[in-house]
């Protein structure tokens, strides 16, 4: 199972919006609405932010939103804040009943 | 408060074995499916294995199939990962993660991780 494809890095200034893509196949992202997004700060465990493509975990800012089109899922963060600087990972359920993660995207807030 | 605490990591020689443990508290462990996920130094997350709430259904990533064994003891509120035939590329922080009951295929709680270093 190959990792989902994410950009290695994205950046934006405070207040701007950024979008992180997560591309898979019809056997994972495209085949199921079971895409999750995790935020990870350095030295910390991952934190679930978005589940089932577009649902925000309770307590997660509405500046975070998820979507999917075909085999590509996306995480959009609007109104960037300094504390959003972190690594972001997508994950998807697969047709093999396994889970596959994206390679991760480092978000830099300029 | 939900807590997952991993232990059992350490320095091991290539070819060696370790048994990683994950102690769960603050929730009804026997009701939840669980995952093991690892992260090599400076690298991304890699899903390793899944176990159902009863332990009756198990899945592995191809990269560890035949070398790693997931198990659980619901009476002890504990999850395990037996890791055998270790290689340098298995060096990573190993996390246990709880699968949400309501958010399909999402891990809503993670432990702090235990570091496994494979080196001679």
HADDOCK unambig.tbl for C-alpha pairs under 7 A between the chains (distance, minus, plus):
assign (segid A and resid 34 and name CA) (segid B and resid 104 and name CA) 6.49 0.50 0.50
assign (segid A and resid 34 and name CA) (segid B and resid 105 and name CA) 6.20 0.50 0.50
assign (segid A and resid 36 and name CA) (segid B and resid 106 and name CA) 6.20 0.50 0.50
assign (segid A and resid 44 and name CA) (segid B and resid 112 and name CA) 6.99 0.50 0.50
assign (segid A and resid 45 and name CA) (segid B and resid 110 and name CA) 6.40 0.50 0.50
assign (segid A and resid 45 and name CA) (segid B and resid 111 and name CA) 6.85 0.50 0.50
assign (segid A and resid 45 and name CA) (segid B and resid 112 and name CA) 5.65 0.50 0.50
assign (segid A and resid 46 and name CA) (segid B and resid 110 and name CA) 6.98 0.50 0.50
assign (segid A and resid 48 and name CA) (segid B and resid 107 and name CA) 6.75 0.50 0.50
assign (segid A and resid 48 and name CA) (segid B and resid 108 and name CA) 5.78 0.50 0.50
assign (segid A and resid 51 and name CA) (segid B and resid 103 and name CA) 6.28 0.50 0.50
assign (segid A and resid 51 and name CA) (segid B and resid 106 and name CA) 6.21 0.50 0.50
assign (segid A and resid 52 and name CA) (segid B and resid 103 and name CA) 6.94 0.50 0.50
assign (segid A and resid 52 and name CA) (segid B and resid 104 and name CA) 6.60 0.50 0.50
assign (segid A and resid 93 and name CA) (segid B and resid 105 and name CA) 6.55 0.50 0.50
assign (segid A and resid 98 and name CA) (segid B and resid 59 and name CA) 6.60 0.50 0.50
assign (segid A and resid 99 and name CA) (segid B and resid 47 and name CA) 6.20 0.50 0.50
assign (segid A and resid 100 and name CA) (segid B and resid 47 and name CA) 6.29 0.50 0.50
assign (segid A and resid 101 and name CA) (segid B and resid 45 and name CA) 6.37 0.50 0.50
assign (segid A and resid 101 and name CA) (segid B and resid 46 and name CA) 6.29 0.50 0.50
assign (segid A and resid 101 and name CA) (segid B and resid 47 and name CA) 6.89 0.50 0.50
assign (segid A and resid 103 and name CA) (segid B and resid 44 and name CA) 5.33 0.50 0.50
assign (segid A and resid 104 and name CA) (segid B and resid 44 and name CA) 5.73 0.50 0.50
